Amino acid sequence: MFWSVLFFTAIGLTALAYIEGHLTCGFASYRVKYSGNIGNRGRGGTFGPKTVYLRRGQAFVVSYEVEITRGSLHFRVERGWYGINDGSIGAHTVRASGSGHFSAPIPADGWYRLSIHAHSDGAGCDLDYTATWSGQSAP
């Protein structure tokens, strides 16, 4: 009995920490390379949800490291659930190699989604990126 109570307490506390934004929500690492404006050859993967429930006063924080030969990398945080977009609350574009982070303040309780897209500069796209994201409490 004690172990089952401990197990479910641990699961509940982990879920609460995740919901309150104290744990990293996700990770993505991709290699994107294509010529011109058509086609997309990307290799890599994503772990964790890109849509999370956050509360007003928190921030959706994205940290990244990118190596760009051609093109750019765009991050956008939108309010809404899968397939439903209630508008962008924050966006960031990376045009040069390096690392950094950006933060989008959460205006109201609700579901928020991160989108990450590589864009061509007209001559194609050639970049590698790694990104992590989470909801964090306001300082």
C-alpha positions in Angstrom: 0.0 0.0 0.0 2.8 2.4 0.9 4.6 1.9 -2.4 1.5 2.5 -4.5 0.7 5.7 -2.6 4.3 6.8 -3.1 4.2 5.9 -6.8 1.0 7.8 -7.5 2.2 10.8 -5.4 5.4 10.9 -7.5 3.4 10.7 -10.7 1.1 13.5 -9.5 4.0 15.8 -8.4 5.8 15.2 -11.8 2.6 16.0 -13.7 2.1 19.2 -11.6 5.7 20.3 -12.1 5.3 19.7 -15.9 2.0 21.6 -16.0 3.4 24.5 -13.9 6.4 24.7 -16.3 9.2 23.6 -14.0 10.3 20.8 -16.3 11.6 21.0 -19.9 8.7 20.2 -22.2 10.5 19.1 -25.4 13.6 18.8 -27.5 14.2 18.9 -31.3 17.3 18.3 -33.4 17.2 18.5 -37.2 19.4 18.8 -40.2 17.5 20.6 -43.0 18.9 20.8 -46.5 17.2 21.6 -49.9 17.7 23.6 -53.0 15.5 26.4 -54.3 12.1 27.0 -52.7 10.6 23.5 -53.1 11.2 20.2 -51.4 12.3 19.6 -47.9 14.9 17.2 -46.9 15.1 17.1 -43.1 16.5 14.5 -40.8 16.2 14.4 -37.1 13.6 14.1 -34.4 11.4 15.7 -31.8 10.8 14.5 -28.2 8.0 15.9 -26.1 4.9 17.9 -26.9 5.0 21.2 -28.7 1.5 22.1 -27.3 1.3 22.8 -23.6 -1.1 24.3 -21.1 0.3 27.4 -19.4 -1.0 30.0 -17.0 -1.1 33.8 -17.3 2.2 35.2 -16.0 4.3 32.3 -17.2 6.5 32.4 -20.2 7.1 30.0 -23.1 10.9 29.8 -23.3 12.8 28.4 -26.3 16.6 27.9 -26.2 18.4 27.0 -29.4 21.7 26.3 -31.1 21.8 26.6 -34.9 24.4 26.4 -37.7 23.2 28.1 -40.8 24.9 28.0 -44.2 21.8 29.2 -46.2 18.3 30.2 -45.2 16.8 31.0 -41.8 15.1 29.4 -38.9 11.7 30.7 -37.6 10.2 30.0 -34.1 6.6 31.1 -33.3 4.5 30.6 -30.2 0.7 30.6 -30.9 -2.3 30.4 -28.6 -4.5 27.4 -29.4 -4.8 23.7 -29.6 -3.7 21.4 -32.4 -5.1 22.8 -35.7 -6.8 25.8 -33.9 -4.8 29.0 -34.0 -5.9 32.0 -31.8 -3.0 34.1 -32.9 0.7 34.5 -32.5 2.0 35.8 -29.1 5.7 35.7 -29.9 8.0 35.0 -32.8 11.8 34.9 -33.4 13.9 34.5 -36.5 17.5 33.3 -36.6 19.5 34.3 -39.7 23.1 33.5 -38.5 24.8 30.6 -36.8 24.9 30.8 -33.0 22.9 30.0 -29.9 20.4 32.0 -27.9 16.9 31.9 -26.5 13.7 33.8 -26.7 10.7 34.1 -24.4 7.0 34.7 -25.1 5.0 36.0 -22.1 1.7 34.2 -21.6 -1.2 36.7 -21.5 -3.9 34.3 -20.3 -4.4 30.7 -19.1 -4.7 28.3 -22.0 -3.0 26.0 -24.5 0.1 27.3 -26.4 1.9 25.7 -29.3 5.4 26.1 -30.7 6.1 25.9 -34.4 9.6 25.7 -35.8 10.2 26.1 -39.6 13.3 26.4 -41.8 12.9 28.9 -44.6 14.7 29.3 -47.9 16.3 32.5 -48.8 15.5 31.8 -52.5 18.7 29.7 -53.0 17.7 26.9 -50.7 18.2 26.0 -47.1 21.1 24.4 -45.3 21.0 24.4 -41.5 21.3 22.3 -38.4 19.5 23.1 -35.2 18.8 21.9 -31.7 16.1 23.5 -29.6 14.5 22.9 -26.2 11.4 24.5 -24.8 9.5 24.8 -21.6 7.0 26.9 -19.7 8.6 28.9 -16.9 7.2 30.8 -14.0 7.6 34.6 -14.2 10.6 35.9 -12.3 
